[in-house]
Amino acid sequence: MKTLNKAASIANRILMVFVLLAASLLFMYGMYVLYDIFYTGKSAFTSYDLLQYRPVQSYDEDGSEKTLGFTELKTINSDTVGWLEMFGTHINYPVVQGEDDLEYLNKDIYGNSTLTGSIYLSAENSSGFDDWYNIIYGHHMDNGAMFGDIDKYRDKDYFDSHRLGMLQTENGTFDLRVFACISTESYNGTVYNTESGADVHYPELKKYISEHAINISEFPDESKGISIVGLSTCTDAVTNGRIVLFASLEPHDPANDIYADYSGTNEDDAAVSGIRKALKAVGHYSGSAHWAFLNLVSMILTVLTLLPLLSLRKKYRQIGFSRRKAKELKDKKDTDERIKDLYDDLRSFVWKMRAGIIIELLIAVAAVLIFIFTEDITKRVVISDKYTWIMVVTEAAALAVDFICFRYRGIRPDDEYDENHRIPETEN
């Protein structure tokens, strides 16, 4: 009967552990799904870290432009060909160009897989934006990220008040002036034709825009040459539906600085100096562009060492039982050598447990603080980073303290029911 009861007790414990593990896995998966939804939406916007790499424009004494900063952007991704901004919108991103138009459909500038993808130039275009017609693609995000704001150009007032932008490239800076917004299909051979020969293809495109424009303004002055860009994104109204925003590309004139304050610097200073102030490059190289999953696990395990899930009562009741037992033996320790040794062992165990509680608490607090100050869970998740070894060391230290300070190895208080050299958990 005792054997059956013992077997049932063991089976019950195994079942409890299995249920706990299953519940934990389901909980963690649910949290991951929520995090993934949150991160996918948030990460679609240009991060402050990435903005530090935006190229800087300055001008020589003769007025010629010098473009600085693309070296760092190309260090992040050698496929970077420019930086695009439409003023007053969320469109403020680096532009990349892949070997084909699918490469960056679901990949960010860091090379990580993401549903939001990147803003990318058509693979058929020249990377220097010197074609007569350049097509830039981006996903439509409902929260306005990526090319989500292009949908707003359907509104006449929005179209009229958000017509200016800027494209920075290694070959120079261009002013963007929006002149049309159309709704079309992804397989339209006129809109998505980047073949050379503006004299042949531009009249056809111009005619199509005039006939299908949702909103339209004056076309660019053809006497200066044809140089336009189409910003293309999908629409949720039609499966193959696309919205394309057309803008002219005009070499930037520093004497007519229409975006003196685009960097957030003082407007007067920017207008006088004609230069965008350089920002310190951080983020990608500082490691703050991600957080490590193993660091989170290590922090949780370190805290759980202080607060064991399955034996919280058993762990901390030892200190009270040992203190009471030692108090009972205090008057008898001078009469029996074995009782004196037992008394000393119990007193030593009480002090070790007290020290262990303090040390484990300090280690747990340290683990939490290290995680808070080194990780940012609003960024993308990776398996480990340069702080992982610190988190693992703190976890190992907590386990070592637990093993040393919370394991009784002295003389057993009562041989009758303490077969494992531990204080019985049922004793009061």
C-alpha positions in Angstrom: 0.0 0.0 0.0 2.8 2.4 0.9 4.5 1.6 -2.4 1.3 2.4 -4.3 0.9 5.7 -2.4 4.5 6.6 -3.1 4.1 5.8 -6.8 0.9 7.8 -6.9 2.6 10.7 -5.3 5.5 10.6 -7.7 3.1 10.4 -10.7 1.2 13.3 -9.3 4.3 15.4 -9.1 5.3 14.5 -12.6 1.9 15.5 -13.9 2.0 18.8 -12.1 5.4 19.5 -13.6 4.2 18.6 -17.1 1.1 20.8 -16.7 3.2 23.7 -15.4 5.6 23.3 -18.4 2.8 23.1 -20.9 1.1 26.2 -19.4 4.4 28.1 -19.4 5.0 27.2 -23.1 1.5 28.3 -24.0 1.9 31.5 -22.1 5.3 32.3 -23.6 3.9 31.6 -27.1 1.0 33.9 -26.5 3.3 36.6 -25.3 5.6 36.1 -28.4 2.6 36.5 -30.7 1.5 39.7 -29.0 5.1 40.9 -29.1 5.5 40.0 -32.7 2.3 42.0 -33.6 3.5 45.0 -31.5 7.1 44.9 -32.9 6.0 44.4 -36.5 3.9 47.6 -36.3 6.4 49.6 -34.3 9.5 48.6 -36.2 8.0 49.7 -39.5 8.7 53.3 -38.5 12.3 54.6 -38.8 14.0 54.2 -35.4 15.9 57.0 -33.7 19.0 54.8 -34.0 18.7 54.5 -37.8 18.1 58.2 -38.1 21.6 58.8 -36.8 22.9 57.4 -40.1 21.0 59.8 -42.3 23.5 61.4 -44.7 24.6 65.0 -44.0 24.6 67.7 -46.6 27.1 70.5 -46.7 28.3 72.9 -49.4 31.8 74.1 -50.5 32.6 77.8 -50.8 31.7 77.7 -54.5 28.2 76.3 -53.7 28.9 72.8 -54.8 27.4 70.1 -52.6 29.2 67.5 -50.6 27.3 64.5 -49.4 28.6 62.9 -46.2 27.4 59.9 -44.3 26.7 57.2 -46.9 29.8 55.3 -45.8 28.1 54.4 -42.5 24.8 53.6 -44.2 26.7 51.3 -46.6 28.4 49.7 -43.7 25.0 48.7 -42.4 23.9 47.6 -45.9 26.0 47.9 -49.1 22.7 47.9 -51.1 21.8 51.4 -49.8 21.3 53.8 -52.6 19.6 56.8 -51.0 17.5 58.3 -48.3 13.9 59.4 -49.0 11.7 61.8 -47.0 8.3 63.2 -47.8 7.8 66.2 -45.5 5.0 66.0 -43.0 4.6 62.3 -43.4 6.0 59.1 -41.9 7.9 58.5 -45.1 11.5 58.9 -43.9 13.6 55.9 -44.7 16.8 54.7 -46.4 16.3 53.3 -49.9 17.9 50.0 -50.9 18.2 48.2 -54.2 18.3 44.4 -54.5 19.2 42.0 -57.3 15.5 41.7 -58.0 12.3 43.3 -56.7 11.6 40.5 -54.3 14.8 40.6 -52.3 13.7 43.4 -49.9 10.0 42.7 -50.0 10.3 41.0 -46.6 13.7 42.0 -45.4 14.8 45.2 -43.6 17.9 47.2 -44.1 19.8 45.1 -41.5 19.1 42.0 -43.5 16.6 40.6 -41.0 13.3 39.0 -42.1 10.3 41.2 -41.4 6.8 41.5 -42.8 7.3 45.2 -43.2 10.2 44.9 -45.7 12.2 47.9 -46.8 11.8 50.9 -49.1 13.6 49.8 -52.2 14.4 51.1 -55.7 13.3 48.9 -58.7 16.1 46.5 -59.7 15.7 47.7 -63.3 16.6 51.3 -62.4 20.1 52.8 -62.1 21.3 53.0 -58.5 22.2 56.6 -59.1 18.7 57.7 -59.9 19.8 59.1 -63.3 17.0 57.3 -65.3 14.2 59.4 -66.6 11.7 57.3 -64.5 12.6 55.7 -61.2 10.2 53.5 -59.2 10.5 53.1 -55.5 8.4 50.4 -53.7 7.2 50.1 -50.1 4.6 48.2 -48.1 1.3 49.9 -47.2 1.0 49.7 -43.4 -2.3 50.7 -41.8 -0.6 52.6 -39.0 1.0 54.9 -41.5 4.5 53.4 -41.5 6.5 52.6 -44.6 4.4 53.8 -47.6 1.1 53.8 -45.6 0.8 57.5 -45.8 0.6 57.4 -49.6 -3.0 56.4 -49.3 -3.7 59.8 -47.7 -2.8 61.5 -51.0 -6.2 60.4 -52.2 -7.5 63.4 -50.1 -7.3 66.7 -52.0 -6.3 68.8 -49.0 -3.7 66.3 -47.9 -2.3 66.1 -51.5 -2.0 69.9 -51.7 -0.3 70.3 -48.3 2.2 67.4 -48.6 3.7 67.9 -52.0 7.4 68.5 -51.0 10.1 66.0 -50.2 13.7 65.1 -50.6 15.9 62.3 -51.9 19.5 62.1 -50.8 21.9 60.0 -52.9 25.6 59.6 -53.3 25.4 61.7 -56.5 23.7 64.6 -54.8 20.4 65.7 -53.3 17.1 66.1 -55.1 14.0 68.1 -54.3 10.8 66.1 -54.7 7.6 67.9 -55.9 4.5 65.7 -56.1 2.4 66.3 -59.2 0.0 63.4 -59.3 -1.5 60.4 -57.4 -3.1 57.5 -59.3 -4.8 54.2 -58.6 -3.8 51.4 -60.9 -3.0 47.6 -61.0 0.3 45.9 -60.3 0.6 44.5 -63.8 0.0 47.8 -65.6 2.6 48.0 -68.4 2.6 51.8 -68.7 3.1 52.7 -65.0 5.6 50.0 -64.3 7.7 50.4 -67.5 11.2 51.8 -66.7 12.7 51.3 -70.2 15.0 54.0 -71.4 13.7 56.5 -74.0 11.7 59.3 -72.2 10.8 60.8 -75.6 8.8 57.6 -76.4 7.5 56.4 -73.0 6.9 59.6 -71.1 4.1 60.9 -73.3 2.3 57.6 -72.9 2.8 57.7 -69.1 1.7 61.3 -69.0 -1.5 60.5 -70.9 -2.3 57.6 -68.5 -1.7 59.8 -65.5 -4.0 62.5 -66.8 -6.8 60.0 -67.5 -6.5 58.1 -64.2 -5.3 60.6 -61.6 -7.1 60.8 -58.3 -5.4 64.1 -57.6 -3.2 66.0 -60.0 -1.2 69.3 -60.3 1.0 70.7 -63.0 3.3 68.3 -64.7 7.1 69.0 -64.5 8.7 71.4 -67.0 9.9 69.2 -69.8 12.3 71.9 -71.0 14.6 71.0 -68.1 14.6 67.3 -69.0 12.4 64.5 -67.7 13.4 63.1 -64.3 10.6 61.7 -62.2 10.0 59.2 -59.5 7.0 57.0 -58.7 6.4 55.9 -55.1 4.3 52.7 -55.4 2.4 50.8 -52.7 -0.4 48.3 -52.5 -4.0 49.0 -51.4 -6.2 46.7 -49.3 -9.2 47.6 -51.4 -8.1 45.5 -54.4 -5.9 42.4 -54.4 -3.6 43.7 -57.2 -4.5 47.3 -56.6 -1.7 49.8 -56.3 -1.4 53.5 -55.5 1.4 55.4 -57.1 2.6 58.9 -56.1 4.5 60.8 -58.9 7.0 63.5 -58.1 9.6 65.4 -60.1 13.3 65.0 -59.3 15.0 68.4 -59.3 18.7 69.0 -58.1 18.6 70.7 -54.7 19.3 74.4 -54.7 20.9 75.4 -51.3 19.8 79.0 -51.8 16.2 77.8 -51.7 16.3 75.6 -48.7 12.7 74.5 -48.4 13.6 72.0 -45.6 15.9 74.0 -43.5 14.5 72.5 -40.3 13.9 68.9 -41.5 16.6 67.5 -39.1 14.9 69.1 -36.0 17.8 71.5 -35.5 17.3 75.2 -35.0 15.6 76.6 -38.1 17.5 79.9 -38.1 20.9 78.3 -37.6 20.2 75.7 -40.3 19.0 78.4 -42.8 22.1 80.5 -42.2 24.7 77.7 -42.4 23.0 75.7 -45.1 24.1 72.6 -43.4 22.3 69.8 -41.6 24.0 69.2 -38.2 25.7 65.8 -37.9 24.3 63.4 -35.4 26.4 60.9 -33.5 26.3 57.4 -35.0 24.8 55.0 -32.4 22.4 52.2 -32.4 23.6 49.6 -34.9 27.2 49.7 -33.5 26.1 50.1 -29.8 24.0 47.0 -29.8 20.8 48.8 -28.9 19.0 47.8 -32.1 18.0 44.5 -30.6 17.4 42.5 -27.4 18.5 39.0 -26.5 16.0 36.2 -25.7 18.6 34.3 -23.6 19.2 37.4 -21.5 15.5 37.4 -20.6 15.5 33.7 -19.8 18.6 34.1 -17.6 17.0 37.0 -15.7 13.8 35.0 -15.1 15.7 32.0 -13.9 17.8 34.1 -11.6 14.7 35.6 -10.0 13.1 32.2 -9.7 16.1 31.0 -7.7 15.1 33.5 -5.1 11.4 32.6 -5.5 11.2 28.8 -6.4 7.9 28.0 -7.9 7.5 24.4 -6.5 9.2 24.7 -3.1 8.8 28.3 -1.9 7.3 27.2 1.5 9.8 24.3 1.9 12.8 26.5 1.2 12.1 29.4 3.6 10.4 27.5 6.4 13.8 25.8 7.0 15.2 28.9 8.7 12.3 29.1 11.1 12.4 25.3 11.9 16.2 25.4 12.4 16.0 28.4 14.7 13.3 26.8 16.8 15.1 23.5 16.9 18.4 25.2 18.0 16.5 27.0 20.7 15.1 23.7 22.1 18.7 22.3 22.2 20.3 25.4 23.7 19.9 24.3 27.3 21.0 20.7 26.5 24.1 21.4 24.4 26.4 21.4 27.4 25.3 17.9 28.6 25.7 16.0 25.3 28.5 16.3 22.8 26.2 15.1 19.9 23.6 17.7 20.9 26.2 20.4 21.0 27.4 19.5 17.5 23.8 19.4 16.3 23.1 22.8 17.9 26.2 24.3 16.2 25.2 22.8 12.9 21.7 24.3 13.1 23.0 27.7 14.2 25.5 27.8 11.3 22.7 26.8 8.9 20.5 29.6 10.1 23.2 32.2 9.5 24.0 30.6 6.1 20.4 30.9 5.0 20.2 34.5 6.2 23.3 35.3 4.2 22.0 33.3 1.2 18.7 35.3 1.2 20.5 38.6 1.1 23.0 37.5 -1.5 20.3 36.0 -3.7 18.2 39.1 -3.4 21.1 41.3 -4.5 21.9 39.0 -7.4 18.3 39.0 -8.5 18.1 42.8 -8.3 21.4 43.1 -10.2 20.1 40.7 -13.0 16.9 42.8 -13.4 18.8 46.1 -13.5 21.4 44.7 -16.0 18.6 43.5 -18.3 16.7 46.8 -18.1 19.8 49.0 -18.9 21.2 46.8 -21.6 18.1 45.5 -23.4 15.2 47.2 -25.2 12.4 44.8 -25.9 10.9 47.3 -28.4 13.7 46.3 -30.8 14.0 43.1 -32.7 14.8 39.9 -30.8 18.0 37.9 -31.2 19.2 34.7 -29.4 22.1 36.3 -27.6 24.3 39.4 -27.5 27.4 40.7 -25.9 25.7 40.9 -22.5 24.5 37.3 -22.4 27.6 36.0 -20.6 27.0 38.5 -17.8 23.4 37.3 -17.4 24.5 33.6 -17.4 27.2 34.4 -14.8 24.6 36.0 -12.5 22.3 33.0 -12.9 25.1 30.6 -12.1 26.0 32.7 -9.1 22.5 32.5 -7.8 22.4 28.7 -8.2 25.7 28.4 -6.4 24.5 30.5 -3.5 21.3 28.4 -3.3 23.3 25.2 -3.4 25.7 26.3 -0.7 23.4 28.2 1.7 20.1 26.3 1.5 21.3 22.7 1.7 21.6 21.3 5.2 24.7 19.1 5.5 25.1 18.8 9.3 23.9 16.2 11.9 20.3 15.3 11.3 17.9 16.6 14.0 15.9 13.4 14.0 17.0 10.1 12.4 13.5 8.8 12.5 12.3 10.6 9.3 15.3 12.4 7.8 16.9 9.9 5.4 18.5 12.5 3.2 20.4 14.6 5.8 17.9 17.4 5.5 15.5 18.9 7.9 12.0 17.3 7.5 9.6 19.7 5.8 6.7 18.5 7.9 8.4 19.4 11.2 7.3 22.6 13.0 
